[in-house]
Amino acid sequence: MNETANLAILVVAAGRGTRVGGGIPKQYRPLAGKPLLAHTLFALLKAAPAARVLAAIHPDDMALYRQALTGLPQDFLKRLLPPAYGGETRQISVLNGLDALQALAAPEIVLIHDGARPFPSHALIVRAHDAAVAHGAAVPGLALTDTVKQIDREGRIVATPPRERLRTVQTPQAFRFDLILAAHRKAAAAGQQGLTDDAAIVEWAGHPVYVFEGEQENMKITTADDIALAEAKLARSLEDVRMGQGYDVHAFGPGDHVWLGGVKIPHDHGLVGHSDADVLSHAITDAIFGALGDGDIGSHFPPSDSKWRGAASSIFLAAAVDHLRKRGGMLAHVDATLVCERPKIGPHREAIRKNLAEIMGISLDRVAVKATTSEQLGFTGREEGMAALAIATVRLPL
């Protein structure tokens, strides 16, 4: 493969699939703290170091798409082309994406990949490219290990196809660009719908399709169980497990509320600080930076800088998580403790946990928030202020 120099990858991400849950299309569902599509784009851009990548997205998803790009390295973003808008079917979405590539600068070879397959490897991309060069049209396939039965409408077996000649097909499917564009346009002009993949469109147009070796690891995310399997796979690849601790204190002053974990809680005093004095968010932020060996909240957001005066501490916490993800890591768990006599944290605990999970982009079960008093001892016992302690567990690639 000529360093993928004349290769484009079209990522199909316009679907509405919600079987994985979460209330949003599956390609934007969090996977180890990042949108699924972000993992797919990162893997493709890494695996094909000179290729251009274009996503076909739903017109309603532009904000979600932009959010998915926030953790990608700048050199990757430079190879990411403006997205095309998909249509009512996958077939329409692919054609729209191909037309967009044609308008920008048609490549020699195009790979068409599902946005919900986050684990394409460099070796798989090389095989796909080389197969397209050699054959014009090629798809990755896996041999079957189970016997396959063909049944009738009543469930009776009517045939047992020889499994040695059967393959399950994956993406990326690989094509000479002019061939796949012509096939899609021909199918659209003929009103040919219902073809299940791009290989089927090429077959319908009269061109043979070659099958090259796929990969078991190249899984497609379809259900909530698939999300769990994918997160376990990602965790196994991040073998450098670290823990960081954070501690913060703020004094009480005039006010009628305090901010804790980004949640506004009524109180007869406020907390005094350069930002919103969210002692809990500050402790967690320092814990994450500590796990990275990357300074502390003050070094990243100096209190001497007036632009942080009154700022929401969620900005600092989200930035710490972003630093982690840009290093290819994931936030595995946060355990935080508030120390105060008042306000009582119990009634607000779940709201705080939920908000912290959303800011950090992790599941709720990865966030623990506890509270204790100091038995009326010390500055917290005298209700002069609040303290917070936090431990963050992160995973990084070796």
ABEGO torsion letter per residue (X at the ends): XBGGAABBBBBBAABABAAAEGGBBAAABBBGGBBAAAAAAAAAAAABAABBBBBBBBAAAAAAAAAAAAABBAAAAAABBBBBBBBABAAAAAAAAAAAAAAAEBBABBBBBBAABAABBAAAAAAAAAAAAAAGBBBBBBBBABBBBBBBAAGBBABBBBAAABBBBBOBBBBBAAAAAAAAAAAAAAGBBGBABAAAAAAAAGBBBBBBBBBAABBBBABAAAAAAAAAAAAAABABBBBBBBBBBBBBBBEABBBBGGBBBBBABBBBBABAGBAAAAAAAAAAAAAAGBEBAAAABBAABAAABGBBAAAAAAAAAAAAAAAGBBBABBBBBBBBAOBBAAAAAAAAAAAAAAAAGBBAAABBBBBBBAGGBEAAAAGABBBBBBBBBBBBBX
